[in-house]
């Protein structure tokens, strides 16, 4: 498979996915060209000091619907879909959190944002960490990380990490990767139930699954491995 063919195929899959979303959800955002292979979809609401909202692994910015409505009353709020997630370009290459950090930097620069508050949910905290590692904190007013530790993987017991590098945890990660390739929808359904302390309705689950499925399995796998 050539890269041009693979990119065209990914675009076709995205178009089909968007057509299946349903008419009840309205997407009023726009696209920002970051590079030859990447356009980031984002919503830009309100005015004032900027807040940038970053959704977690496989998610779309639509998860921030209520937060956008609230904070846009007092701030300029930018919520976007990271590379290969949501409506943004699905790229064959560069599906890593280091690249997500560089993409975030490009978005901030191209939109001319100054003194930014970054609010990252779940694995999107790694986007923010990568941005800070590469570009420091000079242009940040604040960083808010929601529900994610400071490390992804640690071999030291007691470390604040997402996964401990022990046999059971690594086996669970391997099982997740196998399921992503064979039953992406099932993974999405289980993931949504895991994230909620209460019982979720079928309508809520379906809403989340449709966002999850916009991220192609290969990109979800690469990000999870990273």
C-alpha positions in Angstrom: 0.0 0.0 0.0 1.5 3.3 -1.0 1.4 6.2 1.4 -0.7 8.3 -1.1 -3.2 5.4 -1.4 -3.3 4.9 2.4 -3.9 8.6 3.0 -6.7 8.7 0.4 -8.3 5.6 2.0 -8.1 7.2 5.4 -9.8 10.3 4.1 -12.6 8.2 2.6 -13.1 6.4 5.9 -13.3 9.7 7.7 -15.9 11.0 5.3 -18.0 7.8 5.7 -17.7 8.1 9.5 -18.9 11.7 9.5 -21.9 10.8 7.4 -22.9 8.2 10.0 -22.8 10.6 13.0 -26.4 11.5 12.7 -28.3 14.8 12.4 -28.7 15.5 16.1 -25.2 16.8 16.6 -24.1 20.1 15.1 -20.4 20.8 14.3 -19.8 24.5 13.7 -16.1 24.6 13.8 -13.4 25.1 11.2 -10.1 23.7 10.0 -6.6 25.0 10.5 -3.8 23.8 8.2 -0.8 22.8 10.3 1.3 21.1 7.6 0.9 19.4 4.2 -0.6 16.3 5.9 -2.5 17.8 8.7 -5.6 20.0 9.2 -6.8 20.3 12.8 -10.5 20.7 13.4 -11.3 23.3 16.1 -14.1 25.4 17.6 -13.4 29.0 18.6 -15.9 30.7 20.9 -16.0 33.8 23.1 -13.4 36.4 23.8 -10.8 37.3 26.4 -7.8 35.4 27.7 -7.5 32.1 25.8 -8.3 28.6 27.1 -7.4 25.6 24.9 -9.2 22.4 25.6 -7.6 19.1 24.5 -9.7 15.8 24.5 -8.2 12.5 25.6 -7.3 9.3 23.8 -9.4 8.8 20.7 -11.9 11.5 21.8 -13.2 14.5 19.9 -13.6 18.0 21.2 -17.4 17.5 21.4 -16.8 16.0 24.9 -16.2 19.6 26.1 -19.6 20.8 24.8 -20.8 22.1 28.2 -17.4 23.4 29.2 -17.2 25.4 26.0 -20.6 26.9 26.7 -19.6 27.9 30.2 -16.1 29.3 29.7 -16.9 31.1 26.5 -18.9 33.6 28.6 -15.7 34.9 30.0 -12.8 33.6 27.9 -11.9 32.8 24.3 -12.2 29.1 24.2 -10.5 26.9 21.6 -11.4 23.2 21.6 -9.8 21.0 19.0 -9.4 17.4 17.7 -5.8 16.2 17.9 -4.2 14.5 14.9 -6.1 11.4 13.8 -8.9 12.0 16.2 -12.4 13.5 15.6 -12.6 15.5 12.4 -8.9 16.3 12.1 -6.8 14.7 9.4 -6.1 11.0 9.8 -2.4 10.7 9.2 -0.5 7.5 8.6 2.6 8.8 10.3 3.4 10.8 13.5 0.7 9.4 15.8 2.7 10.1 18.9 2.3 12.4 21.9 5.5 14.2 21.1 4.0 15.1 17.7 0.7 16.0 19.4 2.7 18.5 21.4 4.3 20.0 18.3 0.8 20.2 16.7 -0.5 22.0 19.7 2.4 24.5 19.5 1.6 25.1 15.8 -2.1 25.7 16.6 -1.2 28.2 19.3 1.2 30.0 17.1 -1.1 30.1 14.0 -4.0 31.4 16.1 -1.8 34.0 17.7 -2.7 32.9 21.2 -0.9 34.5 24.2 -0.8 33.6 27.9 -2.7 30.4 27.3 -4.5 28.2 29.8 -4.2 24.6 28.7 -6.9 22.2 30.0 -6.2 18.6 29.0 -8.3 15.6 29.8 -6.9 12.1 30.4 -4.2 11.0 27.9 -4.3 14.5 26.4 -2.2 15.5 29.4 0.7 13.9 27.5 0.0 16.3 24.6 0.4 19.1 27.1 3.5 17.6 28.8 5.1 17.2 25.4 4.3 20.8 24.5 6.0 22.0 27.7 9.0 19.7 27.2 9.6 21.2 23.8 8.5 24.8 24.2 8.7 25.5 27.9 6.0 27.5 29.9 6.8 31.0 28.7 3.4 31.3 26.8 1.3 29.5 29.5 -0.9 31.1 32.1 -1.8 27.8 33.6 -1.9 24.0 33.0 -4.9 21.9 34.2 -4.6 18.1 33.8 -7.8 16.2 34.4 -7.7 12.6 35.6 -4.2 11.6 34.4 -0.9 11.0 36.3 2.4 12.5 35.5 3.8 9.3 33.9 2.5 6.8 31.4 4.5 3.8 32.4 6.7 3.2 35.5 8.8 0.2 36.7 9.1 1.8 40.2 6.4 0.7 42.7 4.6 3.7 44.2 5.3 6.0 41.3 2.3 8.1 40.1 1.9 6.4 36.7 -0.9 5.3 34.5 0.4 1.7 34.2 3.0 -0.2 36.3 5.5 -2.2 34.3 4.6 -5.5 35.8 3.5 -8.7 34.1 -0.2 -8.4 34.6 -0.4 -4.7 33.5 1.7 -5.4 30.4 -0.5 -8.4 29.6 -3.6 -6.2 29.9 -2.1 -3.7 27.6 -1.4 -6.4 25.0 -5.0 -7.7 25.3 -6.3 -4.2 24.7 -4.2 -3.9 21.5 -5.5 -7.2 20.3 -9.1 -6.1 21.0 -8.6 -2.8 19.3 -7.8 -4.5 16.0 -10.7 -7.1 16.2 -13.5 -5.2 18.1 -12.9 -1.5 18.2 -16.6 -0.8 19.0 -16.5 -3.3 21.9 -13.4 -1.5 23.3 -15.1 1.8 23.1 -18.2 0.5 24.9 -16.1 -1.0 27.7 -13.9 2.1 28.0 -16.9 4.4 28.4 -18.4 2.1 31.1 -15.0 2.1 32.9 -14.9 5.9 32.9 -18.2 6.3 34.5 -19.0 5.7 38.2 -22.7 5.4 37.4 -24.6 3.3 35.0 -24.7 4.8 31.5 -27.7 4.8 29.2 -27.5 3.2 25.7 -27.9 6.7 24.2 -24.9 8.0 26.1 -22.8 5.0 25.2 -23.7 5.3 21.5 -22.8 9.0 21.6 -19.3 8.2 23.0 -18.7 5.2 20.7 -19.4 7.3 17.6 -16.6 9.8 18.7 -14.3 6.9 19.5 -14.7 5.3 16.1 -13.6 8.4 14.3 -10.1 7.5 15.4 -8.7 4.7 13.2 -7.5 1.6 15.1 -3.9 2.0 13.9 -3.7 5.5 15.4 -5.3 4.4 18.7 -2.8 1.6 18.9 0.2 3.8 18.3 -0.9 6.4 20.8 -1.7 3.7 23.4 1.8 2.2 22.9 3.4 5.6 23.1 
